[in-house]
Amino acid sequence: MNQTLLIIDAQQELIDGNLEESAVFNKEQLIRNINKVIEKAKEADVPAVFVRDLDVAEGKGVGFQVHSEINVPAEAKIFDKSATNSFHGTRLLEHLRSQQVEHVIIMGCKTQHCIDTAVRTATISGLDVTLVGDGHSTEDGVLSAEQIIKHHNSTLHGHYNVEHFSIVRNSEEDLFSPTHDSHR
């Protein structure tokens, strides 16, 4: 089964915050977990794809780049987006289809916006999804960041669009041995 690790909006200014927005919840652990899963992906020969949001740091400079503490593989593909949805206006889905990807492992920021949208869009686009439950984050809003993350992990575990669905697993698990078929 062809798979891809999809890391969304793990950008310097978004993770660390700026004058207008605070840093994401538990940012040090988020970065550690992203790096841990990148290493697992390398060992499993699973490519990594990064998506950057052009709204972060006005799409330029150090703040726009993938966070400096994240170990971006040299061969990783990078797509830039201008919408909440990583698939909208990008060639991401075309790329995944050209690689015959059937399963995406999703991590990054922000939980209730870009992560939620990517998970749901991937399932309706014919992909099974594993959301890394301890691999996405956000900042406080109407709910605390911790509540938002827990809510989305609960809501997106088992989210389905008939043939394809998402499950939530943590970074310690064997994310590249998907368990979707045992749930069908």
N, C-alpha and C positions, 0 to 999 in steps of 0.2 A: 504494500500500500504506500503510495507516495504521500508524503507529509511535508508541512512547512511550519516553522516556528514564526509566528507573526507578532512583532513587538510594535505597539502603537503609541505614538506620542511620548516616548521616554526621553524627552528633551530636557536640556540643562535648565532652562528658565521655568519650565512647567513643573519639573520635579522639585527644584530648589525654591521656587517662588520668586517674586519680584516686589516692587513697591506697591503694586495693586492686589496681588494675590499671594496667599501664604503657600508654603511648601506643602507637598502632599503628605498625607498621614504615613508615618512609619517609613520615611523615604530610605533610610539606610538599609532596612530589611528588604524593601522592594528592590533596590539595586543589587543586593546580595542574591536574592532569589532569581532575578533576571540573569545575572551572571552564571549562577548554578545551572539554570536551564539551558543557557547558551552552551555551556560545556557539555551537558548531556546530549544536546542536539549534535554537537560536533562528533561525539563518540558514536552516536547512532547514524551518522552521515545524513542528518536532516538539515536542509538549508534554512538560513534565517532571512527574514524579510523585515525591514523596518519601514514604518510610515511616520512621516513628520508632518505636523500641522503648520501651515504657512502663517497662521495667526500668532503663533508663539514667537516672541521677539521680532515681530513684524517680518518674519521669514528671513532673517539675516543674522550674521554674527554668531558668537559663541553660544548665546542663549537659545538659538534656533537648533543647534546641533544636538545629536544624540548625546545624552549625559556623558561627561568625560570619564566617569567611573564605570561605565558599561563597556564591556569588552566586545566591541562590534567586530565580527569576523570580516576579514579582508574581502571575502567573496560575497558578502551579504548584499542583497538588492535593497535599494532605498527608493521609496515613492513619497512624493510630497502631495498633500491634499489641501483643499481649501474649504472642505465641508466637515461636519461631524462624522459622516460616514466615510470610512477609509476606502470604500469601493466606488464612491461617487466621484466622477470626474478624474479618476486615476486609471491606470492600466493594471491595477492589482489583480482583478478577477481574470483578466486576459492572461496575465503572467501565470497565475495559479493553474488555469486550464491548460496552458501550453506545457506545463510541467506535469500535467495529469494528476494534480493534487486532489486527494479525496478527504484529507483530514488536516485541519489547522489547529495549532496550539496557540492560544492567544494570551498575551500579557500586555501590560502598559498602563496608560492613563487616559483619561479620567473615567472611573468606573461607570458612573451613571450617564455618561455622554458617549464618548467614542468607543469604549469597550462594549457596553451594552449594544450599541448600534452595530458594531462589527460582528458580534456573536449572532445576532438575529439575522443580519443580512447574509452571513455565510451560510446559515442553515437553509434559507430560501434560495440560495445560489447553488445548492447541490453539494454542500460540504458538511461533514461531521466536524464538530468543534469540541476541543477540550479547553475550557477556561481554567487557567491556573489560579486557583482560589486565593493563594497568598502571593500572587504575582501581578496584581493590579491595585491601583490606589486612586485617591481623590483627596480633596480637602473638605472641611466641615461646610455644610450648607443648612438646609432646613433640618436635616438629621446630622448627627456626627458622622465623620468620615468612616469610622468603624461600623456604625449602623448601616450606612449606605453600602459598604462592601459586603457585610453579612447578608443584607437584603438581596443584593444582586447575586451573590453566590447561591442563595436559596432559590430565587426566582429562575435563574438561568440553568440550574441543574435539572436536566430533564426537559428543558424547553425544546419543543419540536415543531417542525413544519413537515409533517407526514413522514417522508422517507429519511430526513436528516435531522439531527438534533444535537444539543450540547450537553456535556457533562462537566462537572467541576471536580478537579483533582488538585492536590497540593504539589508543590515543587519537589518534595521528597519522593513522590511516586514515580513509577516508570511511565512517564507521559507519552512516550513514543511507542508504547504497546497499547493502542486504543482498546477500550472495553465496550465500545458502543454496541457491537453485535450481541453481547450478553444481555443487553437491555431491550433489544428489539422485540 
